[in-house]
Amino acid sequence: MNDLEFTVPLPGNCSAVLTVPGPLTAETLHRVEQELDRRLGSLRRDLTGGGADEGAREYESWMQQLRRGKQ
């Protein structure tokens, strides 16, 4: 089993690392994408103080549904 590791460079000489257990399957990738989308969206809302207007939240919910529908 070969784990996959993705490193994303970040400002300030640091990085974020994601490790996904291998072998990678379509189902695993789908779940990782969904969870990252959910968690990063939550972090984004927290950082902006939840200040996104109703239209932006509604648009984001549509985009999440569209992304899910493509899998």
C-alpha positions as CSV (number, residue, x, y, z in Angstrom):
1,M,0.0,0.0,0.0
2,N,1.5,3.3,-1.1
3,D,0.3,6.4,0.6
4,L,-0.1,9.5,-1.5
5,E,1.2,12.8,0.0
6,F,0.3,16.2,-1.3
7,T,2.2,19.3,-0.1
8,V,0.7,22.7,-0.7
9,P,3.1,25.7,-0.1
10,L,1.7,28.4,2.0
11,P,2.8,32.0,2.8
12,G,5.3,32.4,5.5
13,N,7.6,29.5,4.6
14,C,5.2,26.8,5.7
15,S,3.0,24.2,4.0
16,A,-0.1,22.1,4.4
17,V,0.2,18.3,3.9
18,L,-2.5,15.9,2.9
19,T,-1.8,12.2,3.2
20,V,-4.2,9.8,1.5
21,P,-3.9,6.1,2.0
22,G,-3.3,4.1,-1.1
23,P,-4.3,2.5,-3.3
24,L,-6.4,5.4,-4.3
25,T,-9.9,4.5,-5.5
26,A,-12.5,6.7,-7.2
27,E,-14.7,6.4,-4.0
28,T,-11.8,7.5,-1.7
29,L,-11.0,10.5,-4.0
30,H,-14.7,11.5,-4.0
31,R,-14.9,11.4,-0.2
32,V,-11.6,13.3,0.2
33,E,-12.9,16.0,-2.2
34,Q,-16.3,16.3,-0.4
35,E,-14.7,16.5,3.0
36,L,-12.1,19.1,2.0
37,D,-14.8,21.2,0.3
38,R,-16.9,21.1,3.5
39,R,-14.0,21.8,5.9
40,L,-12.4,24.5,3.8
41,G,-15.8,26.2,3.3
42,S,-16.3,26.1,7.1
43,L,-12.9,27.6,7.7
44,R,-13.6,30.3,5.1
45,R,-16.8,31.3,6.8
46,D,-15.0,31.4,10.2
47,L,-12.3,33.6,8.8
48,T,-14.7,36.1,7.3
49,G,-16.8,36.1,10.5
50,G,-19.7,34.5,8.7
51,G,-20.2,37.8,6.9
52,A,-21.0,36.4,3.5
53,D,-24.3,37.8,2.3
54,E,-27.3,35.5,1.7
55,G,-26.7,35.5,-2.1
56,A,-23.1,34.3,-1.7
57,R,-24.2,31.5,0.7
58,E,-26.9,30.5,-1.7
59,Y,-24.5,30.5,-4.7
60,E,-22.0,28.4,-2.7
61,S,-24.7,25.8,-1.8
62,W,-25.6,25.5,-5.5
63,M,-21.9,25.0,-6.4
64,Q,-21.6,22.3,-3.8
65,Q,-24.6,20.5,-5.2
66,L,-23.2,20.8,-8.8
67,R,-19.8,19.4,-7.7
68,R,-21.5,16.5,-6.0
69,G,-23.6,15.8,-9.1
70,K,-20.5,15.5,-11.3
71,Q,-19.2,12.4,-9.4
